[in-house]
Amino acid sequence: MYRTNGAATGGANLPSLRSHNTALVLDLLRTAGPDGISRLELAERTGLTPQAVSKITARLRAEGLAAEAGRRASTGGKPRTVLRLVPEAGHAIGVHLDRDELRAVLVDLDGTVTAQRRIPLDLGAGSDAVVDAVVRETGRLLADGAEGAAREPDGTRGPRTADGTAGARAAAGPEDAGPSEESGGPEGTRPGGVRTLLGVGVALPGPLDHDRGVLHRVTGFPEWDGFPLRDALARRLGVPVVVDKDTNAAALGLAVGGERGSFAYLHLSTGLGAGLVLGGTVHRGARTGAGEFGHQVVQLDGPPCPCGNRGCVEALCLAAIDHGDLPGAARVLGVGAANLAALLDIDRVLLGGRTVAGAPEVFVRGVAAVLDDRARREGATDGTVPVTLAPAGASAVAEGAAQLLLAPLFGRAEG
């Protein structure tokens, strides 16, 4: 349970969210959108019996996760009741820890961002300072979400708790409750607009152990080696925490958001990395080592890289950027992308990160030119590997981090 001012919001232990069949139904409700879907359609698409679908949807409605969306004309008999997902019934927080800033988002079950924060951060300031910053900004984000819910235009749905009772006070506890030293959670927050906080996803540069939530020698910050970030944050926040590489989180968010097939997400900001989705599944590797794209050596006598090698794609890219040569940086990025496309036979390349966002046309055009020259696909209609901007923009990693919690609820844990 997430503790604020000594009290707690709803936890992430709704029984209906633990069933595979329920995940299938929830995913269909989510993709159907506000127009909804009938029980008969749910049975047809999941292969479940109508009786099983009725039981699942009854539980979802009782827990506030599903609601009626009207009635639809039937080919025979009475009109069918249509059901929809209730997005505000649950939320997750996604945190992107970059080397120089923290960006956090609060998203509902639909993946819609309902509040966000961004602050400067020094990843090298030490684990205590970084953990404190995540805890503090998480609390502020929940408070922002509560204020947003309280201002809803219809004036009727304001903040509600996990059991549906109205008011921020019911969620946050007695007004005179003081900060809880035991929980260590954010002080002064009243997350009344968050019925159920499912947890916090944290994404940051690798390498790291995704399964255990333990950091390795983060490039440029070797002092993080061995730090159990997941457990440290879970103790402070009192909710489930998932930790993954920034590029993996962004790739997951893109896959859940509709990107299909096999693609590479290339993230260029204070560093360079790749998130790989192969056959619709995020590819992390046996030790979460996949996607260390920036450290492929392309120039044996090139400049030194913080990873210890010379001539890495990341070192060459960042050096070109430091000299104001963005077209040159794009060409280097294209060389790395061409190697990746030739090796994995991916369908497309998506570009993201703050540096790309600052000159999107330069990077898309430059990377595409190199791919067209070096990685033409045999057997494809036009032979080219498409290069586009990632749709989520600057918040792609943070939104993807939130999906580390949300996606499993819909049976989409790997995309």
N, C-alpha and C positions, 0 to 999 in steps of 0.2 A: 504493500500500500504506500502511495506517495504521501509523505507527511509534510504538512505545512502548518506552522503555528501550533504544533502538538497534535493536530488532527490528521485525517487522511481522506484522500479522494478514493474513488473506486479503483480496485486493482485490476490486473490483467487475467483474472481467473474465471471468466464467464464460462460455465460448463459447455455451452453450445459451441464455443470456439475451439474445442478440443477434438471435434469429430471431422474425419476426412470428408464424409458425405455432406456435412454442414458447410465445410469450406467450399465444396463444389457449388452448393446452392448460393452461398454468399457471393461467390465470384460472378455467378450469373445475374444476381440482383445488382451487383455493382456495375457490370458492363451494360445492363439494360437501361441504366440511368433513371431519370425521374419519371419516364413513361412507364416503367415497371415491366413485369413479366408475370404470366399466369402460372398457377400450380401445374396445370397440364403441360405447359411448355417446359417448366422445370423438370418434370418427370421424363419428358421426351429427350431432353438434352443431357440429362445426367444418367439415364438408364435406371433410375430408382423407381420403385412402385409409387403410384399416387398416394397410397397410405403413408409410406415413408416420408414423402415430400410434405404431406400435411402435418405430420408430427414435427418435422424439422422447422417448418415455417411457423407453426404454432409456438414453438419455443422461442424462435427469433422475435416474434411479435411480443411475446410475454416479457422478453428482456429488452424491448425497445429498439432492437436492431433492424426490424423490418416493420413496414406499415402499409396500409392499403393505399393504392394510387388510383383508385377508381374502378370502373367496370368496363369490360370490353365485350362487344357483341359476339355471340357464339353462333356457330353454324347450325346448332340445334340445341334446344333446351334453354335454360336461363343464362343470362350474361355471366361471363367469368370475372371473378374478382382478380384484380391485378395488384401485385405486391412490388414494393420498391425498398431499397436499402435506406436506412436512416443515417446519413453520413455523420451527423453530430453526436451519435450514440457512443462514439469512441474516438480517441485521438492518439497520436504518437508524436514524439519530438525527434527531429533530426538535427544533429550537430556536425558541422564541418570544421575541423581543426586544421587550418592551414598554418604555414610556418610563421605568418605575420598577422593573422586575423582569425576571429571566430565568427561563424555565421550559423544561426540556428533558426529552425522553422517549426511551427506547430501545425500539423495537418490533421484533417478529419479522415474518416474511413474511406472517403472517396479520393484521398490524396490531395485535396484542395488545401492550399496554404491559408490558414486563418490568422496567423500572426507570425512575425519574423523579427529577428534582431541581428545586428552586426556590430562587432567591436574590434578594436586592435588587440592583438595578442602576440606575445613572444613565446613560441613553442620551446625555446631554450631557457625560459625563466624557471624551469623546474617543475616536477610533478605536482607539488602542493599548490603552486600558483595556478597551474592549468586546470587542475581538478576543481579548485575553488571557483575559477571563472566559469566552468561548465555548470556547476551547481547554482551559482548566482544567476547566470543568464537563463537557465532552465526555469528557475522560479519567476523571473521577470517575464518570461515568455508566457507562462501559465497565467500570470496576472493580466497581461495584455489580452490573452484569449478570453478571460473572464469579462473584462471590460467590453470587448467586442460583442460578446453574446448578450450582455446586459443592454446594449444599444440597438438590438434588433428592431427594425422599423415597425413590425406589427405589434410590438409592445406586449406580446403574450407569451413568448417562449423563453425569456430570459435565462439566466443561469439555472441549471438543474444538476442534481447529484446523480450518482449511479443508480439509485433506486427510484429516480423520477421526481423526488420532492423538490420544491422550488426554493430558489434563493441561494446566494453565495454563502450565507452563514451556515446553512445546513451542510455544505460541502467542506467548509474550512474549519468548522468547529466553533466553540463559544467565542464571543468577541474579546473576552479578556484572556484567552489562552496565550501563553507566552511562547517564545521560540523553544524548540526542542533540541537540547544539546545532544540527546541520544541519537536522534535521527541525523543531525548535521545538515538537514535539508535547508532550502532557501528560506530566508526569513521574510515575513511580511507579505506573503503571497496569499491570494484567495482565489483559487482556480475554480470558481463556481461555474464557469462556462464549459468545463471539461467534465463530462459525465464519467468517463472511464479513461484514465491514462494507461495505455497499453505498455508503455516503456519508452526508453530513449535509445536511439541509434547514434553511434559516434563513428565518424569517418575521418581518417587522417592519412598522411603519407606513410607508406610501408618502408621496409618489410615488417610484417607482424603475423601473429598466429590468430587467425579468425576464430577458430574453434574455442580457444581458451581465453581470447581477449587479452593476450599478452603481447607487448611490443617487442620488436627486435631492434637492431641498430638502424633506427630511422635515419635516412640519408641526411647528413649534416648535423644530426643530433644523437650521437652514439650514447649519450648519457641515459637515454630512454630504454636501452637494452635490458630486457627482462622485467619491465614494469607491468604489473597486472592491472591495466587501466580499467577493464570491464569490472572486476571485483571491487576496485577502489571506488568507482562511481556508483555501483549498485549499493554498496554500504551507505554511501552518503545520500543517495536519492530514494532508496527503498522501493524501487521498481526494477523490472528486468532491463538490462543493458546489453546491447549487442555492439561489438566493435569490428570494423572492417576497413580495408583500404579505401581511400577516397574514390579511386577509379572504379573499384568493384561496386561500391554503393551507387555511383552515378549510372553505371551500366545496368544494374538491377532496376533502378528507377525508370530508365529508358525502356527496358524490356516490359516492365509492368505497364508502362504508359502507352504501349502499342508498337514499339519497334520489333520487327519480326526477323526470324532467320538468324544468320551469323553476322556479327558486326564488331568493330573495334571502336571504343570511345577513347579518344586521345585528349588528355587534359594537360594544358600548358599554362602554368601560373608561376609560382615561385619554384616549381620543379616540373618534371615531365613524367607522366605515367600513362598506362593504358588499362582500360577495363575491357575484358573479352567476353562476348556472349556467343557461344558456339551451339548451333542447333537449338536456339531459344533458351539455353541454360548458361548462367554465369560460370565461367571457367576460372577457378581460383588456384587449381593445382593441389597436389597432395599436401603441401605445407604452406598454402596461401602465397606461394612464390610466383605464380603466374602474373604477367602484366608489368614486370619490372622493365618496361619498354624503354625508358630513358637511359638505361645503362647497357644497351647494346653498343659495342665498339664499332665505329664506322671509319675511324682514322687512327691507325696504330700509333702515330707519333703526335697525336693531337693534344690539346690542353688537358691538364689534370682535372679529374672530377672528384667531388667529395666522397664518392663511393670507393676511391682508391685506384681506379683504372684511369686510362687516358683515352681521349677521343670518343667519349660517350656521346650519344645523340643529345642528351640533356646538356652536357657541358658545351657542346658546339652551338646548340640552340640559344642557350642563355648568353653565351659570349656574343653572338650576333645581335641579340636584343640589346645588350649593354652598349654596343657600338651603334645602335640606332638602325641596324640593317634588318628590318622586319622581313623583306623579301628573301634575304639570305636565310633567316631563321625558318621561314616557311619551306624553303627548299630542303634544308636539313631535316625538318620534320617529315617532309615528303619522302626522303630517302628511307627513313625508319619505317614509315607507313608502307612503303612499297615492299620492303623486306617482309613485313608482317603479312601483307596481303598475299604475297607469293608463297609464303610458308603455310598459311592457314586457309587460303582460298575463301576469304570472307566476302560477304555480299556488298558491304559498304563501310565507309569510315565516317565517324561523326567527331567533330571538333568542339572542344569546350575549354573553359578556364578563363581567368581574367585577362591574360595576355591575348588570347584569341578574340575575346569580346572587344578588346580595344582596337582591333583592326581586322574584323571578320573577313572582309573581301580579300585582303592581302593573303591571309592564311588559307582560305578555301581555294582561291585561284592557284596559289603556289603549290600546295600539297596535291591538288588535282592534276596539275601539269606534270609533276614528277611521277605520279601513279600512272598517268596515261602513257608516259614514256617507258616506264620500267615494270609495270605490273598489270599488263593487259591480260584479261581472262580468256583463256581458250574455251570456245563453246558458248560464250555469252553472246547475246544479240548484238550489242555494240562493242563488247570487249573491254569497256572501261569499268573501273571501280568507282562508284559515285562517292563524292565527298560533300558533306553538308554540315551545317552548324547543328549542335545538339539543341533541341527545342527549349529545354528548361533554363538556359542561360546561366547567370552567375550563381543561381541557387541549385543547380543540378545535383551537386554532391550532397548538400544538406537535405534536399527532398529525397534523394536516393537513400540517405541514412535513415530517414523516417520509414522508408519501405522495408528496411531490415526487420522492423517490427510488424508492419502491416501486411506485407506480401504473404507470410506464412498463414495468416488468417484466411486467405483466399486461395490457398493451395498453390501459391506462386513463389515459394521461398527461394527458388533459383532462377526466377524470371518467367 
